[in-house]
Amino acid sequence: MEIRENRIIQTYGFENELPTKQVQSFIDAFKDEKLIKKRKERKVAV
């Protein structure tokens, strides 16, 4: 998985395979838990 600027760029597996349904569900959970929270935290002005 490649992540840049809190965005997932690509998610390919071994030998350039697309993610399986199980892996895709993990990616979605990871994105919701780790990346979206970071975006919300950065929007707060001080």
GROMACS elastic network, one bead per residue, 0.5 to 0.9 nm:
[ bonds ]
;  ai    aj funct       b0    kb
    1     8     6  0.71049   500
    1     9     6  0.75033   500
    1    10     6  0.57617   500
    1    12     6  0.67442   500
    1    13     6  0.82935   500
    1    27     6  0.88141   500
    2     7     6  0.84531   500
    2     8     6  0.58908   500
    2     9     6  0.53723   500
    2    10     6  0.53391   500
    2    11     6  0.65745   500
    2    12     6  0.89671   500
    3     6     6  0.62180   500
    3     7     6  0.54324   500
    3     9     6  0.55632   500
    3    10     6  0.75441   500
    4     7     6  0.53787   500
    4     8     6  0.65357   500
    4     9     6  0.66795   500
    5     8     6  0.84431   500
    6    31     6  0.88562   500
    6    34     6  0.85999   500
    6    35     6  0.54513   500
    6    36     6  0.78805   500
    6    38     6  0.73992   500
    6    39     6  0.73540   500
    7    31     6  0.82473   500
    7    35     6  0.69926   500
    7    36     6  0.89045   500
    8    11     6  0.75597   500
    8    27     6  0.89572   500
    8    31     6  0.78830   500
    8    35     6  0.86732   500
   11    16     6  0.89339   500
   11    17     6  0.89276   500
   11    18     6  0.72143   500
   11    19     6  0.67784   500
   11    24     6  0.88343   500
   11    27     6  0.84755   500
   12    15     6  0.80636   500
   12    16     6  0.52579   500
   12    17     6  0.55523   500
   12    18     6  0.52349   500
   12    19     6  0.61442   500
   13    16     6  0.53736   500
   13    18     6  0.61869   500
   13    19     6  0.62754   500
   13    20     6  0.89990   500
   14    17     6  0.59619   500
   14    18     6  0.88233   500
   17    20     6  0.85764   500
   19    22     6  0.78373   500
   19    23     6  0.55496   500
   19    24     6  0.57920   500
   20    23     6  0.51528   500
   20    24     6  0.60096   500
   20    25     6  0.85891   500
   21    25     6  0.61732   500
   21    26     6  0.86888   500
   22    25     6  0.52318   500
   22    26     6  0.64673   500
   22    27     6  0.88023   500
   23    26     6  0.50421   500
   23    27     6  0.62129   500
   23    28     6  0.86930   500
   24    28     6  0.61960   500
   24    29     6  0.86261   500
   25    28     6  0.51170   500
   25    29     6  0.62393   500
   25    30     6  0.85684   500
   26    29     6  0.50899   500
   26    30     6  0.60175   500
   26    31     6  0.84911   500
   27    30     6  0.50041   500
   27    31     6  0.60337   500
   27    32     6  0.85684   500
   28    31     6  0.51016   500
   28    32     6  0.61950   500
   28    33     6  0.85981   500
   29    32     6  0.51304   500
   29    33     6  0.60477   500
   29    34     6  0.83928   500
   30    33     6  0.51739   500
   30    34     6  0.57119   500
   30    35     6  0.73100   500
   31    34     6  0.55458   500
   31    36     6  0.63193   500
   31    37     6  0.88111   500
   32    35     6  0.61907   500
   32    36     6  0.54211   500
   32    37     6  0.72587   500
   33    36     6  0.65860   500
   33    37     6  0.64495   500
   33    38     6  0.89381   500
   34    37     6  0.58173   500
   34    38     6  0.65876   500
   35    38     6  0.52741   500
   35    39     6  0.65450   500
   35    40     6  0.89787   500
   36    39     6  0.51762   500
   36    40     6  0.64257   500
   36    41     6  0.87409   500
   37    40     6  0.51971   500
   37    41     6  0.62028   500
   37    42     6  0.87406   500
   38    41     6  0.51099   500
   38    42     6  0.62845   500
   38    43     6  0.89074   500
   39    42     6  0.52871   500
   39    43     6  0.65834   500
   40    43     6  0.54076   500
   40    44     6  0.73436   500
   41    44     6  0.59812   500
   42    45     6  0.77994   500
